[in-house]
Amino acid sequence: MFGSLTCPNLSLVQFWGRFIHAVESECHRECKVENVSLALFSKLKTSYEIKKHARNVYTHTNFYVF
């Protein structure tokens, strides 16, 4: 993620601007994934407590990997 932020010709101010933009973009991406995950609770085929817990803490994609 941060490899594209650097080059030998960048000033500290330019690097800082790119760094802040990258962090904000990553936060925005994570919020979108979290919102989708909250909206798409998976139907459970069993009533095991571990699956209920996993559904609440993992993202939708990670739940299916689990």
C-alpha positions as CSV (number, residue, x, y, z in Angstrom):
1,M,0.0,0.0,0.0
2,F,2.8,2.5,0.9
3,G,5.2,1.4,-1.8
4,S,3.6,3.7,-4.4
5,L,3.8,6.7,-2.1
6,T,7.5,7.1,-2.3
7,C,10.0,8.1,-4.8
8,P,13.4,9.9,-4.5
9,N,12.1,13.2,-5.8
10,L,9.2,13.7,-3.3
11,S,9.3,16.3,-0.7
12,L,8.1,15.5,2.8
13,V,5.0,17.6,2.3
14,Q,4.2,15.7,-0.9
15,F,4.8,12.4,0.8
16,W,2.6,13.4,3.8
17,G,-0.3,14.4,1.4
18,R,-0.1,11.0,-0.4
19,F,0.1,9.2,2.9
20,I,-3.0,10.9,4.3
21,H,-4.9,10.2,1.1
22,A,-3.9,6.5,1.2
23,V,-5.0,6.2,4.8
24,E,-8.3,7.9,4.2
25,S,-8.9,5.7,1.1
26,E,-8.2,2.5,3.1
27,C,-10.5,3.7,5.9
28,H,-13.3,4.4,3.3
29,R,-12.8,1.0,1.7
30,E,-13.0,-0.8,5.1
31,C,-16.2,1.2,6.0
32,K,-17.8,0.1,2.8
33,V,-16.9,-3.6,3.4
34,E,-18.2,-3.4,7.0
35,N,-21.5,-1.8,5.9
36,V,-22.1,-4.5,3.3
37,S,-21.2,-7.1,5.8
38,L,-23.7,-5.7,8.4
39,A,-26.4,-5.6,5.8
40,L,-25.9,-9.2,4.7
41,F,-26.2,-11.4,7.7
42,S,-25.9,-15.0,6.6
43,K,-28.5,-17.5,7.3
44,L,-27.2,-20.2,9.6
45,K,-27.9,-23.9,8.7
46,T,-27.1,-24.9,12.3
47,S,-27.6,-23.2,15.7
48,Y,-24.0,-23.6,17.0
49,E,-22.9,-20.7,19.1
50,I,-19.6,-20.5,17.4
51,K,-21.3,-19.8,14.1
52,K,-23.5,-17.1,15.6
53,H,-20.4,-15.5,17.0
54,A,-18.5,-15.8,13.7
55,R,-21.4,-14.2,11.8
56,N,-21.2,-11.2,14.2
57,V,-17.5,-10.6,14.1
58,Y,-16.3,-11.6,10.7
59,T,-17.0,-9.8,7.4
60,H,-19.4,-11.5,5.1
61,T,-16.6,-12.8,2.9
62,N,-14.5,-14.0,5.8
63,F,-17.5,-15.8,7.4
64,Y,-17.7,-18.1,4.3
65,V,-14.0,-18.7,4.4
66,F,-14.3,-19.7,8.1
